[in-house]
Amino acid sequence: ICTSLYLNVNMCTSLYLNVYMCTSLYLNENMCTSLYLNVYIALFKCVHHSI
């Protein structure tokens, strides 16, 4: 699970870097931000569980 979440973060990062290409991506940036926060929380829980 952690690995797939990490890959999602990478996809989110690349999307964020490409936001300037199109104004319609601004909405995707907002979705990406919430996704990143959710992934961060999920990773934190995953690490916390492994301890």
Protein Blocks (a to p, Z undefined) as FASTA:
>chain_A
ZZmmmmmmmmmmmmmmmmmmpmklmmmmmmmmmmmmmmmmmmmmmmmmmZZ
